Amino acid sequence: MKKRHGSKKVHDVIIIGGGIAGLSCARRLQDNGESFIMITPEVGGRMLLSKKGDVNYGAYLVTDYYKNFNKYATLTKKISFSDLKFHLGNRDYSFFNKYLFIYMGQLFRFYKTLYRFSREYEKFRENSLIMSQKEALMKNDFLFNLYKQPAKKFVKRHKMEDIVNKVIGQPVYAITFSSIKDGQAFSFFHACLLLNSNMHEFKFDFEKITKGYKKRIINDEIKSIKKEGEVYVLKGNAGRLYFSRKVVVATPIQVSKKLLKLKKMNKVVNAYMYHLEGSIRKEWESKDFQLFSPDHNVCVIARQTDKTFLVYSKKKPNLKRYFKKYKIIYKKSWRQHLLP
């Protein structure tokens, strides 16, 4: 229901941001008959597609854990561990390699912890539907303990360093641009959930997730938020004003920091994506996914079903190192926050 703030209409809820977080919030409000509007400069956020709509540039894969997300996604190619090639220094090897046997004890401890994490994380997600994430996290002693510990310290204490550095660190680096040096144990094991589930490429159904509220999506970019009494005043482009009793900020971390005037935020790095066609050099052609260790600028090279390639990197890469010849179809950069 809209009320008045002087001569202005006041919305019940305004969602800032049209990425997957904002869209999911809008979907839940819509399904529960709540009144809201969404304000975003673009729908989809980092779920960016190629012109043909057949290649995901941002969010690239889903797993069994993305239960809510998967309601609006059509699963396509399955990604198996046999599709992965690991690169550590000058060495390269497949997922099923000697390290899995040499460090079997470490692998067992890792998966034991990951299995418990997955069970406790399900409880955390259920509790997050009825309380704040902070409350849900503090309610779970196991997860809260992981949240307080640096990932590097936890891995060392539980004697998992070798298996993490030689096998597990590469897929985590590929999807997060982070290493165990960058964040807490909670975020590290959250990223590792993909190693305990089925992985798929996907096509996202924007029509399905926005059904019923497309007309409530306003194309604008919020520049500031301030509170006047019980009402939030949002300023958009050209000084346009919006008024709401509640506000959901579902924006990239650096935008949220500016809007909410946060003093601290996770470290961010530049992230680069290149979609290109060409011929890859022999040393990188044996598998569909080339995964690199965190001491390498390139995170992953992914061969697509149409024989094109995606390259993700923390710095502008020397593409000639990987390709005999190539033509860039599309490129994009953004600010990626590291594991919290």
N, C-alpha and C positions, 0 to 999 in steps of 0.2 A: 504494500500500500504506500502510495506517495503522500507525504504531508507537506506543509508549507514552512519555509524559512524566510520570513518576510514575504516578499512577492515571488520567491523561488520554490520550485518543487523539490522535496527531499525524498530521495530513494531509500528504501530499506537497506539494500546492500549494493555496493559498487565493487566489482572485481577489476583490479588493475592488472592487465597482462593477459594475453591470449595464447600462451603456450600450453603444454599439456596440463600443468598445474591449474591454470586459470580455467581451461576448458572442462577439466574434471570437476572443479568446484561448481562451475555453472551447471553442469549436468546433474550433480547431486541436488542443487537448489531447485532446478527445474522439475526434477522427479518428485520433489517434496512439496511442490506448489508454492515455493517462495518467490517473492518479488525481488528482482535485481536487474542491473545492467552491467555489461562488460565494456571496459574502455581499453583499447589496444591499438597500436599502430599497424599491427598485422596479426592475422590468425595463424596459429601453428608454431610460432616461436622458432625454435631450432629444429622442429620437424619440417625440414625444408626438402622439397622434391626437385628432381631434375625436370626440365621442360617437358619431357615425354611422360613424366610421372612414374617412371619405373626404377629410379635409383634414389635411395634415401641419403641425403647429404648430412643431416644432423644426427638425430636419434637413428641408430642403424639396426639394432637387433633387440629382440624381446626374449624373455625367458618365461618359464612356468610361474615364476613369482609375480609377474605383472598381471595379476588376475583382473583387476579393474581395467587396466589399459587394454588387455587382450579382448575385452568385449567389443572394442571398436577397431580391432586390427585383424586383417586377414594374413595368416601365417603363410609364408612362401618357402623359400629354400631353407632347409635345415642345415645348421652349421655343426659339424662334428669335430671332435678333437683331432681326427685324422686329416682335417683340412688345414691345420695350423702348422706353421714352421716357426721355430724360435731362433732368435739371434742373440748371442751373448759374446761381446767382444768380436773376435774373429771366428768364433765357432757357430755352427748352426745345427739344429737337431729337431726332431719331431716331438710331439707331446709325449708319446710313449717312448721314452728314452732310458738310458742307463741310470739317470739320476733317480727315477722312480723306484729303482731297486736298491741303489746304493743308500738312499736316504728313506728307506721304507718306514723306519720308525718315525721320522719327522713327518712323512706324509700321513701316517696313521694319526699322529697327534693333531695335525692340521685339520684333517677331515672330521675328527672327533669334535674339535672345537667348532668347525663350520656347521656340523649337523646340529649341535646344541644351539648355535647362533640362529639357525634357520627356524628352529622350534620356538625359541624365545622371541624372535622377530615377528612371528605370526601373532603371538600374544600382544606384542607392542602395537602392531597394526590394528588389531581389534580394539584395544583400549584407546587408541588415537581417534576412534570414531565418537567416543563419548567424553573425552577429556583432551587437554592440550598435549602435544607431543612431549613437552617438558615433563608434565606430570606422568605420562605413560612411561617415559624413560626412567624417571626416578623411582617409579613403582617396581621396576624390574632390576633387581640387584645385579644380575649377571651382565645385562646390557649396560647398565650405568657404570659398572666397573670397567668395561671395555671402552666406554665413552671417555673416561677419565685418563686412560693410559695411552701414551703414544704408541702407534703401531710398531715402530722399530723396537721399542723397549719390550712390548708384549711378545713379539716374535722371538727376540733373543732370550727372554726369560723362559719361554716354553720350548726352547731349542728347536726352532723351525727355520733358522736363518738360511741354511743351504737350499732347502726345497723351495722356499719363497724366492730367493735370489735367482735360482737357476730355472725354475719352471713357472711358479705362480705369479711372480712379479710382472711378467710380460703381458699376459691378458689384462691384468689390472691396469697397467700403464696404457694399454691400447684403448681402454674405454674411459679412463679418468684423467689421463695425462699426468698421473701422480705415482709416486713410489711410496714405500713404507716409511720413508723419511719425512713425508709431507703431512701426515695426518694422524688421527687417533685410530685405535684398534677397532672401534665400532664401525667406522666408515670403511676401513680396509676389508673387514669381513662382509660388510654389506656389498661391496664391489665383487667379492669372491663368490657371491651366491650364484653367479652365472656358471661357475665350475661345478655346481651341484644341481643343475637343471638342464632341460633341453633349450637350446638356443636356435632362434629362427630369424631370418630376415622377414620383413612384413610390409604390408600396405595399410596405411591408416585411413579410416573412413571418417572424414571430416563432416560429411553430411549427417551421419548417424549420431555423432556426439553433439552436434549443434542443433539437432532436430527440436523444434519448438521454441528456440530462443535466438535464432539467427537475427531477427529484427531488433533484438536488444543489444546487439554488438555495435558499439560506436567506434568509428575510426578516428582516433585521436591519441595523443601522447601526454600523459600527466607529468607536469613539471614540478608540482609541489603539493603538499598536504598540510593543512593546519586545522586545528580544532577550535570551534567557536561554540562554547557551551556544550550541548549534547550532539552537535552536528559537525561532521567533517566537511571541510571545504577543499575541493580539489581544483587546481588550476591546470587547464590544458593549453594546447597551442592557441595562439592569437588571443590569449587571456580568457578563453572560454571557461566558465565556472560550473562545477557540479557539486551537489550537496547530498550527503548520505548519513544515515545513522550508524552504519557499519561499513568498514572498508577491508577488503581482502587484497593484500599486496602479493601478487604472484608474478614477480619480475626477476630477471637475472640479478645476482647478488650485488653487483656494482650499482644497479639502478635502485634496488631496495635500500642500499646504504644511503644514497642521496635523498630519497623520498622520506625515509624514516630517521634520517640524521644519526645513523649508527656510528659509533666511535670505532668499532672493530669489525673486521670482516676477514674471511679466509683469504689467503694469498691467491692471487690470480696470475695466469700466464697467458700469453698470446697463443691462440690455436689457429692452425691453418688447414684448410681442406682444398685439395685439388682433384677434380674429375678430369681424367684425360684418356685419350686413346693413343695407342702406339704399341711398340714391341718392347717387352721387359727384358732385361739382361738375364743370362742363363742362371746366375747364382740366386736369382730371386723368383724363378718361375716354377719351382717344383710343387708348391701348394697354393691354394686360393688366398690364404691369409698369412702374410709375413709379419710376425710380431717381434718387436725390438725391446731391448732392456732399457731401463730408465736413463742410462748414461748416453743414450742415442737421441738425436733430435727428432727423428721420425718415429712415430708411435706404431703405425700399422700401414701396410699396403694391402688393399683388398681387391681381388679380381672379381668383376661383376659377371653375371650370366651372359651379358652382351659383349664380353671380352674387353670392356673398358676397365679402368682402374680408378680406385679412390686412394689418395694418399693423405694421411693425417699427420701433422707435425707440430712441434712446439715452436719451431723457427722455420723461416722460409727454407725449404730443402733444396739441395743440389739435385734436381731431377735427372740430370745426365748420369749421375752415379748409378741410378736404378733402371734407366730406360735407354735403349739404343737410339730410339727416335720416339717422339711423342708430340701430341697436339693437345693443348689445354682446352677442354670443353667449357669448364666453369671453375671458378675459384672463389673462396669466401674465407674470411677470418673473423674471429670473435674473441672475447675475453672469457677464458675458462677458469673457474675457481677450482683450486686443488682440494683434495680430500680434507674435510673439516676435522 
